[in-house]
Amino acid sequence: MATDISLDQLLELIDHGAQVVEVLPEDDYAPVHLPGAINLPLRQLDERTAAVLDRTRPVVVYCWDSL
Amino acid sequence: MPGKVDWLAHNLEVEGDRADAPTLGRVMRDDVVRCAPADPATAVLKLIKGSPYPFAVMISADGCVLGRVPASALDPPSETPVWDVAEPGPKTFRPHHSAENVARQLADKDLRWAIVTTPEGRLLGVASRSDLERAAAR
């Protein structure tokens, strides 16, 4: 189930091993992104591309202005 | 809602091709004198004179910037609270802004210093225009 989180909650989730996913295009991801974040651009996001994620750990998805 | 912009604006660690680009957050220093509105001018002036900056930053109890207190406004020294002489609501910048852009904005307004805060207004530090220009030129 998806839910909005705060920056503090993100930091706590990262500390506990959450996977971080940037859904912005590659051109936005490449210059600068959160540490350890992987890039799954929204337009390419489907069951196949999302298969790289570990379903047993929390996943945090972010874009420019939301987590 | 917070997102990538918020992460950058809090000067948190990043990765990527441009992660080492000169930003305000990489140039700023956090040793500027901080004071509370009720602090007496004499005490603040003494702290400023012992610092590398010609001003102090007046902050609230939770660290938010309230004003800029130039040493020149505290002279001659008195027991007046700095609130009475501070320049309220100074322009502030976020740490992810590029050093080059901030230096240009300061130059346009003939300012020598940038005050850096989080998006919530909490003081992070200050940077001089000359340091920003040097960083941008590298």
N, CA and C atoms of all chains as a GROMACS GRO file, in nm:
protein
  615
    1MET      N    1   0.085  -0.119   0.000
    1MET     CA    2   0.000   0.000   0.000
    1MET      C    3   0.089   0.125   0.000
    2ALA      N    4   0.059   0.220  -0.085
    2ALA     CA    5   0.141   0.342  -0.095
    2ALA      C    6   0.094   0.447   0.004
    3THR      N    7   0.189   0.522   0.059
    3THR     CA    8   0.156   0.631   0.149
    3THR      C    9   0.259   0.742   0.135
    4ASP      N   10   0.218   0.866   0.155
    4ASP     CA   11   0.312   0.977   0.152
    4ASP      C   12   0.394   0.979   0.280
    5ILE      N   13   0.520   1.015   0.271
    5ILE     CA   14   0.604   1.021   0.390
    5ILE      C   15   0.680   1.154   0.394
    6SER      N   16   0.733   1.183   0.512
    6SER     CA   17   0.812   1.305   0.530
    6SER      C   18   0.959   1.275   0.506
    7LEU      N   19   1.038   1.380   0.503
    7LEU     CA   20   1.182   1.363   0.487
    7LEU      C   21   1.241   1.285   0.604
    8ASP      N   22   1.196   1.314   0.724
    8ASP     CA   23   1.246   1.241   0.841
    8ASP      C   24   1.212   1.092   0.832
    9GLN      N   25   1.092   1.064   0.786
    9GLN     CA   26   1.053   0.923   0.771
    9GLN      C   27   1.138   0.854   0.665
   10LEU      N   28   1.172   0.930   0.559
   10LEU     CA   29   1.257   0.873   0.454
   10LEU      C   30   1.394   0.836   0.512
   11LEU      N   31   1.451   0.929   0.589
   11LEU     CA   32   1.583   0.902   0.647
   11LEU      C   33   1.579   0.778   0.735
   12GLU      N   34   1.471   0.764   0.810
   12GLU     CA   35   1.458   0.647   0.898
   12GLU      C   36   1.443   0.519   0.815
   13LEU      N   37   1.364   0.527   0.709
   13LEU     CA   38   1.345   0.409   0.624
   13LEU      C   39   1.476   0.368   0.555
   14ILE      N   40   1.553   0.467   0.511
   14ILE     CA   41   1.682   0.436   0.448
   14ILE      C   42   1.773   0.366   0.548
   15ASP      N   43   1.771   0.418   0.672
   15ASP     CA   44   1.852   0.355   0.778
   15ASP      C   45   1.813   0.209   0.799
   16HIS      N   46   1.686   0.179   0.771
   16HIS     CA   47   1.637   0.043   0.792
   16HIS      C   48   1.634  -0.038   0.662
   17GLY      N   49   1.708   0.008   0.563
   17GLY     CA   50   1.727  -0.074   0.442
   17GLY      C   51   1.623  -0.058   0.334
   18ALA      N   52   1.548   0.050   0.336
   18ALA     CA   53   1.449   0.069   0.229
   18ALA      C   54   1.517   0.088   0.094
   19GLN      N   55   1.449   0.048  -0.010
   19GLN     CA   56   1.498   0.071  -0.147
   19GLN      C   57   1.443   0.205  -0.193
   20VAL      N   58   1.528   0.283  -0.257
   20VAL     CA   59   1.488   0.417  -0.300
   20VAL      C   60   1.487   0.422  -0.452
   21VAL      N   61   1.376   0.467  -0.506
   21VAL     CA   62   1.356   0.467  -0.651
   21VAL      C   63   1.323   0.607  -0.701
   22GLU      N   64   1.404   0.658  -0.792
   22GLU     CA   65   1.371   0.785  -0.857
   22GLU      C   66   1.296   0.754  -0.986
   23VAL      N   67   1.177   0.811  -1.000
   23VAL     CA   68   1.094   0.782  -1.117
   23VAL      C   69   1.102   0.892  -1.222
   24LEU      N   70   1.196   0.984  -1.204
   24LEU     CA   71   1.217   1.090  -1.304
   24LEU      C   72   1.293   1.033  -1.423
   25PRO      N   73   1.292   1.102  -1.535
   25PRO     CA   74   1.368   1.055  -1.652
   25PRO      C   75   1.518   1.046  -1.622
   26GLU      N   76   1.586   0.966  -1.701
   26GLU     CA   77   1.731   0.946  -1.686
   26GLU      C   78   1.808   1.078  -1.684
   27ASP      N   79   1.764   1.174  -1.765
   27ASP     CA   80   1.833   1.303  -1.772
   27ASP      C   81   1.827   1.379  -1.639
   28ASP      N   82   1.725   1.354  -1.561
   28ASP     CA   83   1.714   1.416  -1.429
   28ASP      C   84   1.789   1.334  -1.324
   29TYR      N   85   1.786   1.204  -1.342
   29TYR     CA   86   1.848   1.114  -1.244
   29TYR      C   87   2.001   1.122  -1.249
   30ALA      N   88   2.057   1.117  -1.368
   30ALA     CA   89   2.202   1.103  -1.383
   30ALA      C   90   2.283   1.213  -1.314
   31PRO      N   91   2.246   1.340  -1.326
   31PRO     CA   92   2.330   1.444  -1.265
   31PRO      C   93   2.336   1.435  -1.113
   32VAL      N   94   2.222   1.412  -1.053
   32VAL     CA   95   2.220   1.408  -0.907
   32VAL      C   96   2.096   1.331  -0.860
   33HIS      N   97   2.121   1.242  -0.765
   33HIS     CA   98   2.009   1.165  -0.709
   33HIS      C   99   2.042   1.124  -0.566
   34LEU      N  100   1.943   1.073  -0.497
   34LEU     CA  101   1.964   1.033  -0.358
   34LEU      C  102   2.061   0.914  -0.353
   35PRO      N  103   2.141   0.906  -0.248
   35PRO     CA  104   2.239   0.798  -0.239
   35PRO      C  105   2.172   0.661  -0.248
   36GLY      N  106   2.224   0.579  -0.336
   36GLY     CA  107   2.174   0.443  -0.350
   36GLY      C  108   2.045   0.430  -0.429
   37ALA      N  109   1.991   0.542  -0.474
   37ALA     CA  110   1.864   0.536  -0.548
   37ALA      C  111   1.886   0.470  -0.684
   38ILE      N  112   1.788   0.392  -0.726
   38ILE     CA  113   1.791   0.341  -0.862
   38ILE      C  114   1.691   0.420  -0.945
   39ASN      N  115   1.709   0.415  -1.075
   39ASN     CA  116   1.624   0.493  -1.165
   39ASN      C  117   1.527   0.402  -1.239
   40LEU      N  118   1.400   0.421  -1.211
   40LEU     CA  119   1.295   0.352  -1.287
   40LEU      C  120   1.200   0.461  -1.338
   41PRO      N  121   1.233   0.520  -1.452
   41PRO     CA  122   1.148   0.630  -1.504
   41PRO      C  123   1.003   0.588  -1.514
   42LEU      N  124   0.918   0.679  -1.474
   42LEU     CA  125   0.775   0.648  -1.464
   42LEU      C  126   0.720   0.590  -1.594
   43ARG      N  127   0.764   0.645  -1.706
   43ARG     CA  128   0.711   0.599  -1.836
   43ARG      C  129   0.757   0.458  -1.871
   44GLN      N  130   0.860   0.412  -1.802
   44GLN     CA  131   0.909   0.276  -1.830
   44GLN      C  132   0.873   0.180  -1.718
   45LEU      N  133   0.799   0.229  -1.620
   45LEU     CA  134   0.771   0.148  -1.503
   45LEU      C  135   0.660   0.047  -1.533
   46ASP      N  136   0.695  -0.079  -1.526
   46ASP     CA  137   0.596  -0.186  -1.543
   46ASP      C  138   0.642  -0.306  -1.461
   47GLU      N  139   0.572  -0.414  -1.474
   47GLU     CA  140   0.604  -0.533  -1.394
   47GLU      C  141   0.746  -0.582  -1.421
   48ARG      N  142   0.788  -0.571  -1.546
   48ARG     CA  143   0.921  -0.620  -1.583
   48ARG      C  144   1.031  -0.533  -1.522
   49THR      N  145   1.020  -0.401  -1.538
   49THR     CA  146   1.126  -0.313  -1.486
   49THR      C  147   1.126  -0.312  -1.332
   50ALA      N  148   1.007  -0.328  -1.274
   50ALA     CA  149   0.998  -0.326  -1.128
   50ALA      C  150   1.047  -0.456  -1.066
   51ALA      N  151   1.077  -0.554  -1.151
   51ALA     CA  152   1.122  -0.684  -1.099
   51ALA      C  153   1.257  -0.674  -1.029
   52VAL      N  154   1.330  -0.563  -1.051
   52VAL     CA  155   1.461  -0.547  -0.985
   52VAL      C  156   1.444  -0.519  -0.835
   53LEU      N  157   1.323  -0.484  -0.796
   53LEU     CA  158   1.300  -0.449  -0.655
   53LEU      C  159   1.279  -0.574  -0.570
   54ASP      N  160   1.327  -0.562  -0.447
   54ASP     CA  161   1.308  -0.669  -0.349
   54ASP      C  162   1.173  -0.648  -0.280
   55ARG      N  163   1.081  -0.738  -0.302
   55ARG     CA  164   0.945  -0.721  -0.249
   55ARG      C  165   0.939  -0.739  -0.097
   56THR      N  166   1.046  -0.784  -0.037
   56THR     CA  167   1.042  -0.804   0.108
   56THR      C  168   1.086  -0.679   0.184
   57ARG      N  169   1.135  -0.578   0.111
   57ARG     CA  170   1.179  -0.455   0.178
   57ARG      C  171   1.095  -0.337   0.132
   58PRO      N  172   1.083  -0.236   0.219
   58PRO     CA  173   1.005  -0.117   0.179
   58PRO      C  174   1.066  -0.050   0.056
   59VAL      N  175   0.982   0.011  -0.023
   59VAL     CA  176   1.027   0.084  -0.143
   59VAL      C  177   0.980   0.229  -0.130
   60VAL      N  178   1.073   0.322  -0.143
   60VAL     CA  179   1.038   0.464  -0.142
   60VAL      C  180   1.055   0.517  -0.283
   61VAL      N  181   0.949   0.572  -0.337
   61VAL     CA  182   0.951   0.626  -0.473
   61VAL      C  183   0.945   0.778  -0.463
   62TYR      N  184   1.031   0.844  -0.539
   62TYR     CA  185   1.028   0.991  -0.532
   62TYR      C  186   1.039   1.054  -0.670
   63CYS      N  187   0.988   1.177  -0.679
   63CYS     CA  188   1.007   1.260  -0.797
   63CYS      C  189   1.059   1.395  -0.747
   64TRP      N  190   1.042   1.500  -0.823
   64TRP     CA  191   1.098   1.628  -0.780
   64TRP      C  192   1.035   1.678  -0.651
   65ASP      N  193   0.903   1.664  -0.640
   65ASP     CA  194   0.838   1.729  -0.526
   65ASP      C  195   0.749   1.637  -0.444
   66SER      N  196   0.773   1.508  -0.448
   66SER     CA  197   0.699   1.423  -0.355
   66SER      C  198   0.773   1.293  -0.330
   67LEU      N  199   0.747   1.238  -0.210
   67LEU     CA  200   0.804   1.110  -0.169
   67LEU      C  201   0.690   1.010  -0.150
   68MET      N  202   0.449   1.842  -0.057
   68MET     CA  203   0.516   1.718  -0.013
   68MET      C  204   0.665   1.727  -0.042
   69PRO      N  205   0.748   1.670   0.045
   69PRO     CA  206   0.891   1.669   0.017
   69PRO      C  207   0.924   1.578  -0.100
   70GLY      N  208   1.031   1.604  -0.169
   70GLY     CA  209   1.077   1.521  -0.280
   70GLY      C  210   1.225   1.544  -0.300
   71LYS      N  211   1.270   1.527  -0.422
   71LYS     CA  212   1.413   1.543  -0.450
   71LYS      C  213   1.460   1.685  -0.418
   72VAL      N  214   1.377   1.782  -0.450
   72VAL     CA  215   1.414   1.921  -0.422
   72VAL      C  216   1.437   1.940  -0.272
   73ASP      N  217   1.350   1.881  -0.193
   73ASP     CA  218   1.362   1.896  -0.048
   73ASP      C  219   1.491   1.832   0.004
   74TRP      N  220   1.523   1.716  -0.050
   74TRP     CA  221   1.648   1.648  -0.012
   74TRP      C  222   1.768   1.738  -0.043
   75LEU      N  223   1.771   1.790  -0.164
   75LEU     CA  224   1.882   1.878  -0.204
   75LEU      C  225   1.886   2.003  -0.118
   76ALA      N  226   1.769   2.056  -0.090
   76ALA     CA  227   1.762   2.181  -0.015
   76ALA      C  228   1.802   2.166   0.131
   77HIS      N  229   1.808   2.042   0.179
   77HIS     CA  230   1.857   2.020   0.315
   77HIS      C  231   2.005   1.986   0.316
   78ASN      N  232   2.067   1.999   0.198
   78ASN     CA  233   2.212   1.978   0.188
   78ASN      C  234   2.253   1.837   0.228
   79LEU      N  235   2.167   1.741   0.197
   79LEU     CA  236   2.199   1.602   0.228
   79LEU      C  237   2.286   1.544   0.116
   80GLU      N  238   2.353   1.436   0.149
   80GLU     CA  239   2.446   1.373   0.054
   80GLU      C  240   2.373   1.330  -0.074
   81VAL      N  241   2.441   1.344  -0.186
   81VAL     CA  242   2.384   1.300  -0.314
   81VAL      C  243   2.489   1.222  -0.394
   82GLU      N  244   2.440   1.152  -0.495
   82GLU     CA  245   2.526   1.083  -0.590
   82GLU      C  246   2.490   1.130  -0.730
   83GLY      N  247   2.579   1.104  -0.826
   83GLY     CA  248   2.548   1.137  -0.965
   83GLY      C  249   2.662   1.209  -1.034
   84ASP      N  250   2.646   1.226  -1.166
   84ASP     CA  251   2.752   1.290  -1.247
   84ASP      C  252   2.787   1.430  -1.198
   85ARG      N  253   2.687   1.500  -1.143
   85ARG     CA  254   2.707   1.639  -1.101
   85ARG      C  255   2.704   1.654  -0.948
   86ALA      N  256   2.726   1.543  -0.880
   86ALA     CA  257   2.718   1.547  -0.734
   86ALA      C  258   2.823   1.638  -0.672
   87ASP      N  259   2.935   1.654  -0.744
   87ASP     CA  260   3.042   1.739  -0.691
   87ASP      C  261   3.038   1.882  -0.745
   88ALA      N  262   2.933   1.915  -0.817
   88ALA     CA  263   2.923   2.050  -0.874
   88ALA      C  264   2.923   2.154  -0.762
   89PRO      N  265   2.984   2.270  -0.787
   89PRO     CA  266   2.988   2.372  -0.681
   89PRO      C  267   2.850   2.430  -0.652
   90THR      N  268   2.802   2.400  -0.535
   90THR     CA  269   2.673   2.454  -0.490
   90THR      C  270   2.698   2.543  -0.368
   91LEU      N  271   2.598   2.617  -0.337
   91LEU     CA  272   2.607   2.704  -0.219
   91LEU      C  273   2.635   2.622  -0.093
   92GLY      N  274   2.571   2.506  -0.085
   92GLY     CA  275   2.589   2.422   0.034
   92GLY      C  276   2.730   2.373   0.053
   93ARG      N  277   2.804   2.361  -0.058
   93ARG     CA  278   2.943   2.314  -0.048
   93ARG      C  279   3.039   2.427  -0.013
   94VAL      N  280   2.995   2.549  -0.037
   94VAL     CA  281   3.082   2.665  -0.012
   94VAL      C  282   3.054   2.727   0.126
   95MET      N  283   2.931   2.715   0.172
   95MET     CA  284   2.893   2.787   0.294
   95MET      C  285   2.972   2.738   0.416
   96ARG      N  286   2.977   2.826   0.514
   96ARG     CA  287   3.039   2.792   0.643
   96ARG      C  288   2.935   2.811   0.752
   97ASP      N  289   2.950   2.736   0.861
   97ASP     CA  290   2.846   2.741   0.964
   97ASP      C  291   2.894   2.810   1.092
   98ASP      N  292   2.998   2.894   1.079
   98ASP     CA  293   3.053   2.955   1.200
   98ASP      C  294   3.010   3.102   1.218
   99VAL      N  295   2.905   3.141   1.149
   99VAL     CA  296   2.856   3.278   1.167
   99VAL      C  297   2.796   3.291   1.308
  100VAL      N  298   2.806   3.410   1.364
  100VAL     CA  299   2.750   3.433   1.498
  100VAL      C  300   2.598   3.430   1.490
  101ARG      N  301   2.538   3.351   1.579
  101ARG     CA  302   2.393   3.344   1.589
  101ARG      C  303   2.353   3.416   1.717
  102CYS      N  304   2.243   3.487   1.713
  102CYS     CA  305   2.198   3.555   1.834
  102CYS      C  306   2.046   3.548   1.841
  103ALA      N  307   1.996   3.569   1.963
  103ALA     CA  308   1.852   3.570   1.986
  103ALA      C  309   1.804   3.716   1.988
  104PRO      N  310   1.677   3.738   1.961
  104PRO     CA  311   1.626   3.876   1.955
  104PRO      C  312   1.652   3.957   2.081
  105ALA      N  313   1.653   3.891   2.196
  105ALA     CA  314   1.668   3.965   2.322
  105ALA      C  315   1.814   3.984   2.364
  106ASP      N  316   1.906   3.928   2.290
  106ASP     CA  317   2.047   3.942   2.328
  106ASP      C  318   2.090   4.089   2.323
  107PRO      N  319   2.168   4.133   2.423
  107PRO     CA  320   2.210   4.273   2.423
  107PRO      C  321   2.313   4.303   2.313
  108ALA      N  322   2.304   4.419   2.256
  108ALA     CA  323   2.391   4.458   2.145
  108ALA      C  324   2.539   4.446   2.182
  109THR      N  325   2.575   4.482   2.303
  109THR     CA  326   2.717   4.478   2.342
  109THR      C  327   2.773   4.337   2.330
  110ALA      N  328   2.699   4.241   2.381
  110ALA     CA  329   2.746   4.102   2.379
  110ALA      C  330   2.757   4.052   2.235
  111VAL      N  331   2.661   4.086   2.152
  111VAL     CA  332   2.662   4.038   2.013
  111VAL      C  333   2.776   4.103   1.935
  112LEU      N  334   2.796   4.232   1.960
  112LEU     CA  335   2.906   4.302   1.891
  112LEU      C  336   3.041   4.238   1.924
  113LYS      N  337   3.058   4.202   2.050
  113LYS     CA  338   3.182   4.138   2.092
  113LYS      C  339   3.203   4.005   2.016
  114LEU      N  340   3.096   3.929   2.002
  114LEU     CA  341   3.105   3.801   1.930
  114LEU      C  342   3.137   3.824   1.783
  115ILE      N  343   3.073   3.925   1.724
  115ILE     CA  344   3.098   3.953   1.581
  115ILE      C  345   3.243   3.992   1.560
  116LYS      N  346   3.295   4.075   1.650
  116LYS     CA  347   3.435   4.120   1.635
  116LYS      C  348   3.533   4.003   1.644
  117GLY      N  349   3.492   3.896   1.713
  117GLY     CA  350   3.578   3.778   1.723
  117GLY      C  351   3.552   3.677   1.613
  118SER      N  352   3.468   3.712   1.518
  118SER     CA  353   3.433   3.619   1.411
  118SER      C  354   3.485   3.670   1.276
  119PRO      N  355   3.485   3.586   1.174
  119PRO     CA  356   3.532   3.632   1.042
  119PRO      C  357   3.428   3.712   0.965
  120TYR      N  358   3.314   3.741   1.025
  120TYR     CA  359   3.204   3.805   0.952
  120TYR      C  360   3.171   3.942   1.010
  121PRO      N  361   3.122   4.031   0.928
  121PRO     CA  362   3.086   4.164   0.978
  121PRO      C  363   2.941   4.172   1.027
  122PHE      N  364   2.882   4.060   1.055
  122PHE     CA  365   2.741   4.058   1.098
  122PHE      C  366   2.712   3.931   1.177
  123ALA      N  367   2.597   3.931   1.244
  123ALA     CA  368   2.544   3.811   1.308
  123ALA      C  369   2.408   3.782   1.245
  124VAL      N  370   2.359   3.662   1.266
  124VAL     CA  371   2.226   3.627   1.218
  124VAL      C  372   2.136   3.605   1.339
  125MET      N  373   2.028   3.680   1.342
  125MET     CA  374   1.932   3.667   1.453
  125MET      C  375   1.836   3.554   1.420
  126ILE      N  376   1.826   3.458   1.512
  126ILE     CA  377   1.741   3.341   1.487
  126ILE      C  378   1.640   3.322   1.599
  127SER      N  379   1.534   3.247   1.568
  127SER     CA  380   1.432   3.213   1.668
  127SER      C  381   1.480   3.094   1.751
  128ALA      N  382   1.401   3.056   1.849
  128ALA     CA  383   1.438   2.944   1.936
  128ALA      C  384   1.454   2.815   1.857
  129ASP      N  385   1.381   2.802   1.745
  129ASP     CA  386   1.395   2.679   1.666
  129ASP      C  387   1.491   2.697   1.547
  130GLY      N  388   1.572   2.802   1.552
  130GLY     CA  389   1.679   2.816   1.453
  130GLY      C  390   1.641   2.886   1.324
  131CYS      N  391   1.520   2.940   1.316
  131CYS     CA  392   1.479   3.008   1.193
  131CYS      C  393   1.535   3.151   1.187
  132VAL      N  394   1.574   3.190   1.068
  132VAL     CA  395   1.632   3.323   1.050
  132VAL      C  396   1.525   3.430   1.067
  133LEU      N  397   1.555   3.525   1.154
  133LEU     CA  398   1.464   3.638   1.177
  133LEU      C  399   1.520   3.767   1.118
  134GLY      N  400   1.652   3.779   1.122
  134GLY     CA  401   1.711   3.904   1.074
  134GLY      C  402   1.862   3.897   1.067
  135ARG      N  403   1.917   4.001   1.007
  135ARG     CA  404   2.062   4.013   0.995
  135ARG      C  405   2.103   4.130   1.083
  136VAL      N  406   2.211   4.111   1.158
  136VAL     CA  407   2.255   4.214   1.251
  136VAL      C  408   2.395   4.260   1.214
  137PRO      N  409   2.408   4.366   1.136
  137PRO     CA  410   2.541   4.414   1.099
  137PRO      C  411   2.612   4.477   1.218
  138ALA      N  412   2.742   4.456   1.224
  138ALA     CA  413   2.819   4.515   1.335
  138ALA      C  414   2.801   4.666   1.338
  139SER      N  415   2.790   4.727   1.222
  139SER     CA  416   2.778   4.873   1.216
  139SER      C  417   2.651   4.923   1.286
  140ALA      N  418   2.548   4.837   1.293
  140ALA     CA  419   2.424   4.877   1.358
  140ALA      C  420   2.433   4.868   1.510
  141LEU      N  421   2.540   4.805   1.559
  141LEU     CA  422   2.555   4.785   1.704
  141LEU      C  423   2.653   4.885   1.765
  142ASP      N  424   2.699   4.975   1.684
  142ASP     CA  425   2.800   5.071   1.728
  142ASP      C  426   2.740   5.211   1.734
  143PRO      N  427   2.745   5.284   1.846
  143PRO     CA  428   2.818   5.248   1.968
  143PRO      C  429   2.743   5.141   2.047
  144PRO      N  430   2.819   5.056   2.118
  144PRO     CA  431   2.758   4.945   2.191
  144PRO      C  432   2.660   4.995   2.297
  145SER      N  433   2.552   4.920   2.317
  145SER     CA  434   2.455   4.953   2.421
  145SER      C  435   2.391   4.822   2.467
  146GLU      N  436   2.305   4.834   2.564
  146GLU     CA  437   2.236   4.714   2.613
  146GLU      C  438   2.106   4.690   2.537
  147THR      N  439   2.086   4.765   2.431
  147THR     CA  440   1.965   4.749   2.349
  147THR      C  441   1.955   4.606   2.296
  148PRO      N  442   1.836   4.545   2.299
  148PRO     CA  443   1.823   4.412   2.237
  148PRO      C  444   1.848   4.422   2.086
  149VAL      N  445   1.914   4.322   2.031
  149VAL     CA  446   1.947   4.329   1.889
  149VAL      C  447   1.822   4.336   1.801
  150TRP      N  448   1.710   4.290   1.854
  150TRP     CA  449   1.583   4.298   1.780
  150TRP      C  450   1.557   4.440   1.730
  151ASP      N  451   1.598   4.537   1.813
  151ASP     CA  452   1.570   4.677   1.781
  151ASP      C  453   1.653   4.730   1.664
  152VAL      N  454   1.765   4.664   1.635
  152VAL     CA  455   1.853   4.717   1.530
  152VAL      C  456   1.873   4.622   1.413
  153ALA      N  457   1.817   4.501   1.425
  153ALA     CA  458   1.838   4.402   1.320
  153ALA      C  459   1.766   4.442   1.191
  154GLU      N  460   1.821   4.395   1.080
  154GLU     CA  461   1.752   4.410   0.950
  154GLU      C  462   1.662   4.288   0.936
  155PRO      N  463   1.530   4.309   0.944
  155PRO     CA  464   1.440   4.192   0.944
  155PRO      C  465   1.426   4.128   0.807
  156GLY      N  466   1.400   3.996   0.808
  156GLY     CA  467   1.368   3.924   0.686
  156GLY      C  468   1.469   3.934   0.574
  157PRO      N  469   1.595   3.902   0.600
  157PRO     CA  470   1.693   3.911   0.491
  157PRO      C  471   1.666   3.805   0.384
  158LYS      N  472   1.713   3.831   0.264
  158LYS     CA  473   1.701   3.733   0.157
  158LYS      C  474   1.784   3.611   0.194
  159THR      N  475   1.727   3.494   0.173
  159THR     CA  476   1.800   3.370   0.203
  159THR      C  477   1.801   3.280   0.080
  160PHE      N  478   1.893   3.184   0.081
  160PHE     CA  479   1.910   3.092  -0.030
  160PHE      C  480   1.908   2.949   0.023
  161ARG      N  481   1.880   2.853  -0.068
  161ARG     CA  482   1.885   2.712  -0.031
  161ARG      C  483   2.022   2.656  -0.074
  162PRO      N  484   2.070   2.555  -0.003
  162PRO     CA  485   2.207   2.508  -0.028
  162PRO      C  486   2.229   2.440  -0.162
  163HIS      N  487   2.122   2.394  -0.229
  163HIS     CA  488   2.143   2.326  -0.357
  163HIS      C  489   2.154   2.423  -0.474
  164HIS      N  490   2.134   2.552  -0.449
  164HIS     CA  491   2.149   2.650  -0.556
  164HIS      C  492   2.295   2.652  -0.602
  165SER      N  493   2.316   2.672  -0.731
  165SER     CA  494   2.452   2.668  -0.783
  165SER      C  495   2.531   2.790  -0.734
  166ALA      N  496   2.659   2.766  -0.706
  166ALA     CA  497   2.745   2.874  -0.658
  166ALA      C  498   2.746   2.989  -0.759
  167GLU      N  499   2.749   2.956  -0.886
  167GLU     CA  500   2.756   3.058  -0.991
  167GLU      C  501   2.630   3.146  -0.989
  168ASN      N  502   2.513   3.082  -0.981
  168ASN     CA  503   2.388   3.160  -0.982
  168ASN      C  504   2.375   3.250  -0.860
  169VAL      N  505   2.412   3.197  -0.745
  169VAL     CA  506   2.400   3.277  -0.623
  169VAL      C  507   2.498   3.394  -0.628
  170ALA      N  508   2.621   3.367  -0.675
  170ALA     CA  509   2.720   3.475  -0.685
  170ALA      C  510   2.667   3.586  -0.777
  171ARG      N  511   2.602   3.545  -0.886
  171ARG     CA  512   2.549   3.645  -0.980
  171ARG      C  513   2.436   3.726  -0.916
  172GLN      N  514   2.348   3.656  -0.843
  172GLN     CA  515   2.237   3.727  -0.777
  172GLN      C  516   2.289   3.826  -0.673
  173LEU      N  517   2.392   3.784  -0.600
  173LEU     CA  518   2.451   3.875  -0.499
  173LEU      C  519   2.513   3.996  -0.568
  174ALA      N  520   2.584   3.970  -0.678
  174ALA     CA  521   2.649   4.080  -0.750
  174ALA      C  522   2.545   4.178  -0.804
  175ASP      N  523   2.434   4.123  -0.855
  175ASP     CA  524   2.329   4.209  -0.912
  175ASP      C  525   2.274   4.306  -0.807
  176LYS      N  526   2.272   4.261  -0.681
  176LYS     CA  527   2.217   4.344  -0.574
  176LYS      C  528   2.328   4.408  -0.489
  177ASP      N  529   2.450   4.394  -0.536
  177ASP     CA  530   2.566   4.450  -0.467
  177ASP      C  531   2.574   4.398  -0.323
  178LEU      N  532   2.547   4.269  -0.305
  178LEU     CA  533   2.557   4.206  -0.173
  178LEU      C  534   2.684   4.122  -0.166
  179ARG      N  535   2.739   4.110  -0.046
  179ARG     CA  536   2.864   4.034  -0.031
  179ARG      C  537   2.844   3.898   0.033
  180TRP      N  538   2.726   3.877   0.094
  180TRP     CA  539   2.706   3.754   0.170
  180TRP      C  540   2.572   3.689   0.136
  181ALA      N  541   2.572   3.556   0.136
  181ALA     CA  542   2.446   3.481   0.120
  181ALA      C  543   2.417   3.409   0.251
  182ILE      N  544   2.295   3.422   0.297
  182ILE     CA  545   2.251   3.348   0.416
  182ILE      C  546   2.178   3.224   0.366
  183VAL      N  547   2.218   3.109   0.418
  183VAL     CA  548   2.167   2.981   0.366
  183VAL      C  549   2.076   2.916   0.470
  184THR      N  550   1.958   2.876   0.426
  184THR     CA  551   1.863   2.812   0.517
  184THR      C  552   1.803   2.687   0.453
  185THR      N  553   1.739   2.608   0.537
  185THR     CA  554   1.656   2.498   0.486
  185THR      C  555   1.528   2.559   0.430
  186PRO      N  556   1.446   2.480   0.360
  186PRO     CA  557   1.319   2.534   0.311
  186PRO      C  558   1.230   2.584   0.424
  187GLU      N  559   1.251   2.532   0.544
  187GLU     CA  560   1.170   2.578   0.658
  187GLU      C  561   1.226   2.705   0.719
  188GLY      N  562   1.338   2.753   0.668
  188GLY     CA  563   1.394   2.879   0.716
  188GLY      C  564   1.500   2.865   0.823
  189ARG      N  565   1.539   2.741   0.855
  189ARG     CA  566   1.641   2.723   0.960
  189ARG      C  567   1.780   2.755   0.904
  190LEU      N  568   1.854   2.830   0.982
  190LEU     CA  569   1.988   2.873   0.938
  190LEU      C  570   2.082   2.754   0.923
  191LEU      N  571   2.148   2.746   0.807
  191LEU     CA  572   2.250   2.644   0.785
  191LEU      C  573   2.389   2.705   0.788
  192GLY      N  574   2.402   2.825   0.733
  192GLY     CA  575   2.532   2.889   0.730
  192GLY      C  576   2.531   3.011   0.641
  193VAL      N  577   2.650   3.060   0.610
  193VAL     CA  578   2.662   3.176   0.522
  193VAL      C  579   2.777   3.151   0.425
  194ALA      N  580   2.772   3.221   0.313
  194ALA     CA  581   2.881   3.211   0.215
  194ALA      C  582   2.910   3.350   0.161
  195SER      N  583   3.038   3.375   0.138
  195SER     CA  584   3.074   3.505   0.082
  195SER      C  585   3.066   3.498  -0.071
  196ARG      N  586   3.037   3.611  -0.131
  196ARG     CA  587   3.030   3.618  -0.277
  196ARG      C  588   3.165   3.580  -0.338
  197SER      N  589   3.273   3.625  -0.276
  197SER     CA  590   3.405   3.595  -0.333
  197SER      C  591   3.434   3.445  -0.329
  198ASP      N  592   3.394   3.376  -0.221
  198ASP     CA  593   3.413   3.230  -0.216
  198ASP      C  594   3.328   3.161  -0.322
  199LEU      N  595   3.206   3.213  -0.342
  199LEU     CA  596   3.118   3.153  -0.443
  199LEU      C  597   3.176   3.172  -0.583
  200GLU      N  598   3.229   3.291  -0.608
  200GLU     CA  599   3.288   3.318  -0.740
  200GLU      C  600   3.410   3.228  -0.764
  201ARG      N  601   3.490   3.210  -0.661
  201ARG     CA  602   3.607   3.122  -0.674
  201ARG      C  603   3.564   2.979  -0.703
  202ALA      N  604   3.462   2.932  -0.629
  202ALA     CA  605   3.414   2.795  -0.649
  202ALA      C  606   3.358   2.777  -0.789
  203ALA      N  607   3.286   2.877  -0.836
  203ALA     CA  608   3.224   2.868  -0.969
  203ALA      C  609   3.329   2.867  -1.079
  204ALA      N  610   3.442   2.932  -1.054
  204ALA     CA  611   3.547   2.943  -1.156
  204ALA      C  612   3.632   2.816  -1.166
  205ARG      N  613   3.623   2.731  -1.065
  205ARG     CA  614   3.708   2.610  -1.066
  205ARG      C  615   3.658   2.507  -1.167
   0.00000   0.00000   0.00000
